[in-house]
Amino acid sequence: MSLIFHITHKDQWQQAQQQGFYRCDSLESEGFIHCSRREQVVWVADSFYRAQPSLVLLCIDAARVQAEIKYETIENGEQFPHLYGVLNLDAVVDILNFAPGKNGLFELPEMKV
């Protein structure tokens, strides 16, 4: 299983479960949903979500994603997976609580998948 990851707020994930699909603001503003590879999750969390509570980490089976996934290079030279469309919920194989430590920084949670 090839996993990619997405950080979101718990309330946005709850809304997705009611709607039957997941979308976020970046899909409207940038045309895609930002995702990460496992080794990129902590950097993304510390860079964009530092000290934010009530987050979850979506573990996504890339093979089940219905939207197009493009790996695109960002300013630092790394390639990140981007979803060009809504995320179908059956592609999410695990949802992990993702809280920062006391210093506001993140550690990768233990994963079952």
BELKA-V10288 format. One record per residue. N is the residue number from 1. SS is DSSP state (alpha for helix, beta for strand, coil for the rest). OMEGA is omega in radians with two decimals (none if undefined). Layout:
n: [N | N]
ss: [SS | SS]
omega: [OMEGA | OMEGA]
This chain:
n: [1 | 2 | 3 | 4 | 5 | 6 | 7 | 8 | 9 | 10 | 11 | 12 | 13 | 14 | 15 | 16 | 17 | 18 | 19 | 20 | 21 | 22 | 23 | 24 | 25 | 26 | 27 | 28 | 29 | 30 | 31 | 32 | 33 | 34 | 35 | 36 | 37 | 38 | 39 | 40 | 41 | 42 | 43 | 44 | 45 | 46 | 47 | 48 | 49 | 50 | 51 | 52 | 53 | 54 | 55 | 56 | 57 | 58 | 59 | 60 | 61 | 62 | 63 | 64 | 65 | 66 | 67 | 68 | 69 | 70 | 71 | 72 | 73 | 74 | 75 | 76 | 77 | 78 | 79 | 80 | 81 | 82 | 83 | 84 | 85 | 86 | 87 | 88 | 89 | 90 | 91 | 92 | 93 | 94 | 95 | 96 | 97 | 98 | 99 | 100 | 101 | 102 | 103 | 104 | 105 | 106 | 107 | 108 | 109 | 110 | 111 | 112 | 113]
ss: [coil | coil | beta | beta | beta | beta | beta | beta | beta | alpha | alpha | alpha | alpha | alpha | alpha | alpha | alpha | alpha | alpha | coil | beta | beta | coil | coil | alpha | alpha | alpha | alpha | alpha | coil | coil | coil | beta | beta | coil | beta | coil | alpha | alpha | alpha | alpha | alpha | alpha | alpha | alpha | alpha | alpha | alpha | coil | coil | coil | coil | coil | coil | beta | beta | beta | beta | beta | beta | beta | alpha | alpha | alpha | coil | coil | coil | beta | beta | beta | beta | beta | beta | coil | coil | coil | coil | coil | beta | beta | beta | beta | beta | beta | coil | coil | beta | beta | alpha | alpha | alpha | beta | beta | beta | beta | beta | beta | coil | coil | coil | coil | coil | coil | coil | coil | coil | coil | coil | coil | coil | coil | coil | coil]
omega: [3.10 | -3.07 | 2.90 | -2.97 | 3.09 | 3.10 | 3.10 | 3.09 | -3.11 | -3.12 | 3.08 | 3.10 | 3.10 | 3.09 | 3.12 | -3.14 | 3.09 | -3.11 | -3.11 | 3.08 | 3.14 | 2.99 | 3.10 | -3.08 | -3.09 | 3.09 | 3.11 | -3.03 | -3.08 | 3.12 | 3.13 | 3.05 | 3.13 | 3.03 | -3.11 | 2.90 | -3.07 | -3.08 | -3.13 | -3.00 | -3.07 | 3.11 | 3.13 | -3.12 | -3.13 | -3.11 | -2.99 | -3.06 | -3.06 | 3.07 | 3.12 | 3.10 | 3.01 | 3.09 | 2.97 | 3.08 | 3.10 | 3.07 | -2.94 | 3.04 | -3.06 | -3.12 | -3.13 | -3.09 | -3.14 | 3.12 | 3.08 | 3.05 | 3.07 | 3.02 | -3.04 | -3.10 | 3.08 | -3.02 | -3.10 | 3.09 | 3.13 | 3.07 | 3.13 | 3.07 | 3.09 | 3.11 | -3.14 | 3.13 | 3.14 | 3.11 | 3.05 | -2.99 | -3.13 | 3.04 | -3.14 | -3.07 | 3.07 | 3.09 | -3.08 | 2.98 | -3.02 | -3.09 | 3.07 | 3.04 | -3.12 | 3.13 | 3.13 | -3.12 | -3.04 | 2.95 | 3.13 | 3.14 | 3.07 | -3.07 | 3.10 | -3.07 | none]
